[in-house]
Every structure is written in structure tokens, then in C-alpha cells.
Amino acid sequence: MKQKQKMTAAAKNEAAWGYLFVAPTLIGLIILNFYPVINTVYQSFCKTGDFGKGNTFVGVANYAKVVAAAETWQSLWNTIKYALIEVPLGVIIALVLAVFLKNKIKGVSVFRTIFFLPMVCAPAAVAMVWKWLYNQQFGLINNVFHTNIGWISDPKIAWIAVGVIGVWSIIGYNMVLFISGLQEIPGDYYEAAEIDGATGIRQFFSITIPLLSPTTFFIVQTRVIGALTIFDLMFMVMDRTNVALNKVQSVVYLFYQYTFTQGNKGYGAALVMVLVVFIMIITAILQACEKKFVFYN
């Protein structure tokens, strides 16, 4: 057997500098990611002590309450409904815009900037603008169309109204990713298809969509996870006194109410762990679909 060669002083010095450079990232991951995950799992098996002090181990009691509560399943269904609006529409609209804006048309940079603007706007500002647009008495939408609809106060349509804001907010991000993916598709494919007489629509469905499937899969998977963990948008658009809140609030919104408003950290942690398991199941299903629907050129 070959003996291990001892590291030279220069190699040790290089390794030390390497560890020094990656240390901030590792420390950040441990403090901001790993520790909170472990602590959340631990909290889910505990009950917060009196006056918020200490934790009492209660086993799976929190999980039993979470599973038995009707509001848990209602909030999960609300979250799924939001995802069903944001993900498909956000992907389809962004793809169509990316195809048009990929071409060298006049003012393409201006259009790209306009569509990407929602991504750089502060969520609080976005919520304030849309709450004004949706206002039943003074909102721009009702005044323009001469209607009197409670867009975010009617339980039947409030979840759709919130979903529309989500689609508007994410289109720019999805569009940029699609444009990047479109630029990776060789132009030879389109030239050959054009020689064979394929129309633009035929090229789109036969060339663009299959070869863009890796980018599409990435966007869908990340946006599904993002939609299922939605909080800030709902928190700022839906007031706690809103009568439609029960039909709109997401699981994370409910987690916030129990953990930070009521101080029931154990129940909140169990609630969010149920969401994590649900997301893991959805992710596993998406990963299984990757082999069938994603084509790598």
C-alpha cells in the first residue's frame, strides 16, 4: 500500500485559506438554515411553557391537534388553490412574452424592463397598490368598469384576486429565465424546420417547448415550492379583520398567527412540518415526472 504523502507547508497554507474563505458561508448555513430546521422539528414536539418560558415535551400531541383541526385543511386547500392560479398562468404568460421579447424588435429592452419591474418592487408597495386597485368603494378597477365588487373581501373570489397579484409579481422573473433558456436553443433547428415548411406555431410546439423543457421544469418546481410557502403577499393584502381571510390564508399565514401572534410555537412548528411533508411529496412527484417530460438536448 502506498503511504500517504504529507502535505507541504504551501499546501497546508492553501488549504487553510480555502477553509477561511468558505467559513462565512458555512457559518451562515449553520445559523440561518440548519439550526432553525432542527429547532423547528424539536419545537413541534413541545408545548410552550407559561408566559412563553421553557418547553414541555408533549410528543405527537401537536401533530394530532393539527391534523384534527379543520382550519389546517382549509388553509392547505387555500394554498393549493393559490398555486393552481400562480404557477400555470405565471409560466404560460411568461413563456409567451419570452418568445416575443427574444426577437430583435424595436424597444425590446424597454419591454423587458417593464415586465421585470414587479420583481424589484418592495412587496409592501405592491400590496398597497393592489389593495387600492381592489378597493370596493374607491378602487380603480370598480370605477373603470362601473362595478361594485369586493375583490378581496368576497370569500368566493378573494383567493382569485390574490392569485392574480401573485401572477403579476412573478411573470418578470419567469420571463428572464425563459429568455435565457431560449438563447441556448441552436438556431439551426428553426432554420431546418422553416425549410421543411413548418409554421411558427408548429416550430413553437415541436422545437421550442421540448428543448425548453429543462428550464420549464426548473421554473415549475421552484414556483410550486414558492407558491406553497406564500406568506408576505397574503399578509399584506388581507387584513386580520377581513371576512374572506379564512378562505384565503395560506398554511404559512396560519403558522404565523399561531407562532408569533398567539405564542403557541409548538403548534405552529407542527403545522409548518405538515406543510414540509406535503411539499416533499409534491417534489417527489415532480422529480418522477422529470424523466418523462424533460428532454435534454
N, C-alpha and C positions, 0 to 999 in steps of 0.2 A: 504493500500500500504506500502511496505517495504521502509524504509528510506535508502537513500544511505549512505553506510558506508564511513567515512572519511579515506583518505589514511594515513597510518602511516608514520613516518619520514623515516623509512627504505625503504618503497615502493616509496615515493617521490624521494629519493636519487637514487634508482634503475632506476626509470623512467627517471630522469634527465641524468644519464649516458647513458641510451639507446638512448635518443634523441641526445646526444652528439656524439655517435658513428655513427649514421645514418646521421648526419648533413652533412658531406663531400659529401656523395652520393647524398643527396637531393639537395645540393647547385650545385653540378656538373650537375645534371639532369636539373635544372632550367636554369643554364647559358649556357650549351652546347647543350641542346635539346629543352626545352620548349620555351625559349626566341627566338632562331633562327627560330623556326616554326612560331611563332606568327608574328615576324618581316618580314618573307618572305611573309606571307599572306598579311600583310599591304603594303609591297613594291609592290606587284603585282597590287595594285590599284593606284599606284603613278607613277609619272614621275620624274626622277632625275633632280634637278634644274641645272641652268647654272653653269659651272665649278665644277660640282659634289656636289654642296651645296644645302641642303634642298630637300624637296619632294613636288611635286604638285599633289594633288588628281585629278585623271582623270577617276575614275570609272572603267568601264569594257573595256576601250579603248585598254589597253594592251592585254587583252584576245581576243578581236576582231581581232587585228593585228596578234596575234599568230595563231589563228585558220585559218585565211585567207592566211597565208604565206605557200608557197609550201615547203620551207625548213623544216618547222616543221614536216610535214607528212613524208617527206623523211627521216629525222633523226629518227623519230619514227619507220619507216619501217626498217631502218638500225639497230636499237636497237633490234627489234623483230627478224630480221634475225640472229643477233649475238646470241640471246638467244636460237633460234632454233638449233644452232650448239652446243653451250656450254653445255646447260642443258641436252639434251638427251644423247649425247656422253659422257659427263662427268659422268653421272650417270651409264650408261651401262658399260663403261670400268672400272670404279671404283668398281662396283659390282662384275664383273668377277675377277678382281685382288683380291678383298677381300675374295672371296670364295677360291681361290687358296692359298692365304697367311694366311688364318685362320688355315689351316692344319699344322701339325708339320713337315715341310720339312727342309732340310739342308739349312742353311743360310737365314731363313725366316726373321730374324731381319735386315739383311743387305738389303734385297729386300724392306722391309717396309720403311727403312730409305731412300733408293734411290728414291722411288716413292713419299715420303713426302717432299723431298728436295725442290721442286719448291715453296712450301708454305712458307719456311723460307728464300727464296732468295728475295733480295730487288727488287721491281718492275722495278726500273731503270736499274738494272743489267740484269734482264730478257729481257727487251726491247732492250737493246744494243746487247745482244747475238743473239736474233731472227732477229733483223734488219740486222746483219751481215750474218746470215744464209740465209735470204731472198734477200740479195743484188743481183741485176741483173747482175752486172759485176764480182764481186769478191766473191759472196756468195758461201758457201759450197754446198748448195743444187744444184744450177745450175752447179757447177763444177763437182760434183759427177755424176750427171745424164746427163751431157753434154747438157744442155738446156739453153735457153736464155729468161726465163720467168720473167716478172716484178711482182713478188708475191704481193708486197704491193703498186705498182704503177699502176697496171692494174685495172680499175674500175670494171671489170667483176669478178675478183677473189680476190681482196684485202680483201673484207669482210670475205671470207672463210679463208684466211691466218691469219687474226686477230682472227677469231673464233678458229682456231687450237691452237693458243697460249693460249687462254682462257681455252680450254680443258686441255692442258698440265699443266697449272698452278693450276687447281682446283682438278685434279684427286686424289692427295695425301690426301687432306682434306676429300673428299667424301669417300675415301677408309677407312680411320681411323674410320669414323662414321659407315660405313657398318660393319667393323670388330667388333666394339662394339655391334652392333645390332645382329650380328651372334652369338656372345658369349652368348646372352640372350635366344637363342632358345634351349630348352631342347634336349639333345642327344637321349632321349627315342624315339622321333618321328622318327628319322633316323634309329634307330635300329629296330623299328617295321616295317618300310617301307622296310628295307632290308630283313627282314624275309619273308615279303609278296612278295618278288621278284622284288621290284621297282628298276630300274636302277638309276645311279647317276643323269642323266638328268631329269628323272621323279621326283626324290626327290627334285631337284632344283626348278622345276616349281610347284610342288604340296605342298611342305613344306616350302622351303626357301623363295621364293618370297611372298607367302601370309603372313607368320609370320614376314617377314621383312618389310612389307608394312608401318608400322608406321615410321620406320627410313627412308624409301624411300620417304614417303610423306614429312617429315621434310626437307630432303635434297632438294627435288624438289622445295618446296615452298621457301626456303631460297635462293636457287640458281637462281630461276626465278627473285626474287627481286634483287639479286646481279647482274644478267646479264642485267636487265633493267636499272640499275643505273651505268653501266660500264663507267668509265672515264679514270682512270690512264693509263690503258693499251693502249687505243687508242691515248691518248695524247702523250705518249712517243714513240709509234711506228710510228704514222702518223704525218709527218711534215706539217706545215701550207701551204707549197708550193706544197704539194703532189697533183697531178691531180685527184687522186682517193678519196680524203678526203670527197667530197660531198656524195659519195656512201658508206662511212664507218662511218662517225662521228655520235655519239650517241646523244640523247637528252641532256644528261648532258654535253657532249662536247660542244654542241651548246650553252647551258646555260652559260658555262664558257666563251665562246667567247664574248657573249653579255654583261655579267655582269662584268667581270674582264678585258677584253681587250678593249671593246668599252665603258665601263662605263654606259651602259644602264641597271641599276639594276631593274627597274620596268618591263621592257620587259622580262629580264632573269627570274625574280621571277614568272611572269605569265607563262612562258614556263615550269618551273620546277613544278608549281602547276598542269598544264595539265598532266604532267608525273605522279604526285602523284595520281591524279584521275584515270588514266589508271591502275596504279599498284593496287589501291584499288579494281577496277573492276576485275582484274585478280585474286587477292587474294580471293575475294568473290566467284568467280567461283571455285577456288581450294578448298575452305572450303566446298562448296556444294558437291564437288566430294569426300570429305573425308569419308562421311558416306557410300558411295557406294563401294569405292575401298580400304579402310583401314580396316584391321582386327586386333583386339587386342586379344592376347591370354591370 
